[in-house]
C-alpha cells in the first residue's frame, strides 16, 4: 500500500486517482493514517464483506436465541458448567 501525506495527495490528486485503480493509498496527517482511498471495485468488495458479516451475525443471533429457547433448565445448567477444555474435547470427538 502506498502512503501519501495529505499535502502530497492534494498536490497530486490526478496521480492519486490513477494510483488507486491499482492499489489502495493511505493518506496521513501528522504521521497518522486519516483516510484510505480505494478503487470502486475494492470498495464493492469491502462493502460486500461487511454485508456478509452482518448477515452471518444476524443468523447466529437468531440461531442462538432459538437454541436458548429450546433448552430445558437442566440443559442450560449443564451447558453453563462446561469449561473451555470440555468444549474443545467435544469438538475434537465430533470430528
C-alpha positions as a Markdown table, in Angstrom:
| # | Residue | x | y | z |
|---|---|---|---|---|
| 1 | Unk | 0.0 | 0.0 | 0.0 |
| 2 | Unk | 1.3 | 3.4 | -0.9 |
| 3 | Unk | 1.2 | 6.1 | 1.8 |
| 4 | Unk | 1.0 | 9.9 | 1.0 |
| 5 | Unk | 0.7 | 12.9 | 3.2 |
| 6 | Unk | -2.4 | 14.9 | 2.9 |
| 7 | Unk | -0.4 | 17.7 | 1.2 |
| 8 | Unk | 1.1 | 15.2 | -1.3 |
| 9 | Unk | -2.4 | 13.8 | -2.0 |
| 10 | Unk | -3.8 | 17.3 | -2.5 |
| 11 | Unk | -0.9 | 18.4 | -4.8 |
| 12 | Unk | -1.1 | 15.3 | -7.0 |
| 13 | Unk | -4.8 | 14.4 | -6.9 |
| 14 | Unk | -4.9 | 13.2 | -10.5 |
| 15 | Unk | -2.0 | 10.9 | -9.9 |
| 16 | Unk | -3.7 | 9.7 | -6.7 |
| 17 | Unk | -6.8 | 8.8 | -8.7 |
| 18 | Unk | -4.7 | 6.8 | -11.2 |
| 19 | Unk | -2.8 | 5.0 | -8.4 |
| 20 | Unk | -5.9 | 3.8 | -6.6 |
| 21 | Unk | -7.0 | 1.9 | -9.6 |
| 22 | Unk | -4.0 | -0.4 | -9.0 |
| 23 | Unk | -3.7 | -0.3 | -5.2 |
| 24 | Unk | -5.1 | 1.4 | -2.1 |
| 25 | Unk | -3.5 | 4.6 | -0.9 |
| 26 | Unk | -3.2 | 5.6 | 2.8 |
| 27 | Unk | -3.4 | 9.4 | 3.4 |
| 28 | Unk | -1.6 | 10.6 | 6.5 |
| 29 | Unk | -1.8 | 13.7 | 8.5 |
| 30 | Unk | 0.9 | 14.4 | 11.2 |
| 31 | Unk | 2.2 | 10.9 | 10.6 |
| 32 | Unk | -1.1 | 9.1 | 11.3 |
| 33 | Unk | -3.4 | 7.5 | 8.8 |
| 34 | Unk | -6.5 | 9.6 | 8.4 |
| 35 | Unk | -8.0 | 8.2 | 5.2 |
| 36 | Unk | -7.7 | 5.4 | 2.7 |
| 37 | Unk | -8.5 | 5.8 | -1.0 |
| 38 | Unk | -9.6 | 2.7 | -2.8 |
| 39 | Unk | -11.0 | 1.9 | -6.3 |
| 40 | Unk | -14.7 | 1.3 | -6.8 |
| 41 | Unk | -14.0 | -2.4 | -7.3 |
| 42 | Unk | -12.2 | -2.7 | -4.0 |
| 43 | Unk | -14.9 | -0.7 | -2.2 |
| 44 | Unk | -17.6 | -3.1 | -3.5 |
| 45 | Unk | -15.5 | -6.0 | -2.1 |
| 46 | Unk | -15.2 | -4.3 | 1.3 |
| 47 | Unk | -19.0 | -3.5 | 1.4 |
| 48 | Unk | -19.8 | -7.0 | 0.3 |
| 49 | Unk | -17.7 | -8.5 | 3.1 |
| 50 | Unk | -19.4 | -6.1 | 5.5 |
| 51 | Unk | -22.8 | -7.2 | 4.4 |
| 52 | Unk | -21.9 | -10.9 | 4.6 |
| 53 | Unk | -20.5 | -10.4 | 8.1 |
| 54 | Unk | -23.7 | -8.6 | 9.3 |
| 55 | Unk | -25.9 | -11.3 | 7.7 |
| 56 | Unk | -23.8 | -14.0 | 9.5 |
| 57 | Unk | -24.0 | -12.2 | 12.8 |
| 58 | Unk | -27.8 | -11.9 | 12.4 |
| 59 | Unk | -28.1 | -15.6 | 11.5 |
| 60 | Unk | -26.0 | -16.5 | 14.5 |
| 61 | Unk | -28.1 | -14.4 | 16.9 |
| 62 | Unk | -31.3 | -16.0 | 15.5 |
| 63 | Unk | -29.8 | -19.5 | 16.0 |
| 64 | Unk | -28.6 | -18.6 | 19.5 |
| 65 | Unk | -32.0 | -17.3 | 20.6 |
| 66 | Unk | -33.6 | -20.4 | 19.1 |
| 67 | Unk | -31.2 | -22.7 | 20.9 |
| 68 | Unk | -31.7 | -20.9 | 24.2 |
| 69 | Unk | -35.5 | -21.0 | 24.0 |
| 70 | Unk | -35.5 | -24.8 | 23.3 |
| 71 | Unk | -33.2 | -25.7 | 26.2 |
| 72 | Unk | -34.6 | -27.2 | 29.4 |
| 73 | Unk | -33.3 | -25.7 | 32.7 |
| 74 | Unk | -31.2 | -28.8 | 33.2 |
| 75 | Unk | -29.6 | -28.5 | 29.8 |
| 76 | Unk | -28.9 | -24.8 | 30.4 |
| 77 | Unk | -27.2 | -25.6 | 33.7 |
| 78 | Unk | -25.1 | -28.3 | 32.1 |
| 79 | Unk | -24.0 | -26.1 | 29.3 |
| 80 | Unk | -23.1 | -23.3 | 31.7 |
| 81 | Unk | -20.9 | -25.7 | 33.6 |
| 82 | Unk | -18.8 | -26.7 | 30.6 |
| 83 | Unk | -15.2 | -25.5 | 30.6 |
| 84 | Unk | -13.3 | -24.4 | 27.5 |
| 85 | Unk | -11.4 | -27.7 | 27.6 |
| 86 | Unk | -14.7 | -29.6 | 27.7 |
| 87 | Unk | -15.8 | -27.8 | 24.6 |
| 88 | Unk | -12.6 | -28.3 | 22.7 |
| 89 | Unk | -12.6 | -32.1 | 23.6 |
| 90 | Unk | -16.2 | -32.4 | 22.4 |
| 91 | Unk | -15.4 | -30.7 | 19.1 |
| 92 | Unk | -12.5 | -33.0 | 18.5 |
| 93 | Unk | -14.6 | -36.0 | 19.3 |
| 94 | Unk | -17.2 | -34.9 | 16.7 |
| 95 | Unk | -14.5 | -34.5 | 14.0 |
